[in-house]
Amino acid sequence: MLGPNVRRAATSFSSASAAGVNYFDTLLVEPLAQGAHVSQEEAKNRIAFMEPTYLVSLLLSKLGNAEGLPKELSTKWGEHSLAWSLFSLAGGSSRTSIRPG
């Protein structure tokens, strides 16, 4: 059955990519925020402005809690639907394949 496998893969990619974003934030965002005497959110915004791949990763990492179209799709399709699982899988796999440069 395709549905459960897609959901498991989506969950795995989402977990791995969230860990990657958190690791990046720990290594770069927190020190930048402290050094520039700004909030972590401001530091994230500055990095996202200079590095679009970080912006994409950051936005996709909040896919489950996003407002606007992602929320509408989640509501319409259902969070446990095959369609939402495929959407989440695509987002998760994108986050793990994004590299700066």
N, C-alpha and C positions, 0 to 999 in steps of 0.2 A: 504494500500500500504506500503510495507516494506521500500522502499528507503527513503522517507521523515522521517520516524520514526528513522531509523538508523542514518541519518544525524543529527537529533535533539539530539539523544543520544550521538553521537560522539562529537558534539559541547558542550553539557553539561559536559561530562566527561573531555574534553580538558580544558574547563574553570575552572572546579573544581581542576584539577590536576595542572594547571598553577598557580592557586592561592596558592596551597599547596607548590609548589616549591618556589614561591616568598616569602611566609611566612617563610619557612625554611631559605632561603637566608637572610631575614631580621633578624631573630633571631640568626643565627649562623655564616653565611658567612661574613656578614659585620663586626661584632665584631672581628672575627678571623683575617680578613684582616687588620683592624685597629691595633689590638694588635701585629700582626707579621710584620707590616709595609710592607705589600705586596698588590698588586692589588686584586680586588675582583675576577678576573679571576684566579689568582694564588691560592687564597684561595679555590675557587671551585675545582680546580685541586687537591689540597692537600686533601680536604674532599673526593672527588671522588676516589682518590687512596686508602684511608683508608676504605671507605664505598661504596662497589660496587652498593648497591641499590640506592644510591644518583646518581651515574654515570648513571645508567639506567634511572632514573627519569629525570635527566638533559638532556640526549640525546633525550628521548621521548618528552620532553617539546619543543624541537626545531624541531620536526618532519615536520611541515609545511614549514620550511625554510631550511631544511637539504639538503646537497649536496649528490651526489653519487646515490646509489640505491633508497632511498626514493624519490628523485627528479625525477629519471627516471620513477618510478612507477606512481607518480603523473601526469607526462606528458603523459605517455602511457594510463593510465586509465582515466584521467580527474579528476580534483579536486572535481567535483560534482557527480562523478560516485558512484554507489553502492559499487564497489570494494574498492575505496579509502576511502569511508565512513566507511566500515567495518574495514579496516586497521587502520584508525584513532581511531575508537571506541576501538579496541583492545589495541592500544597504550595508550589511555586515561584511560581505565579501569585498565591497568597494573600500571600506575602511581599512581592511587588512592589506589591501594591495596598493594603497596610496603611499607614495614615497616623495619626500621633498626633492626639489630640483627641477 
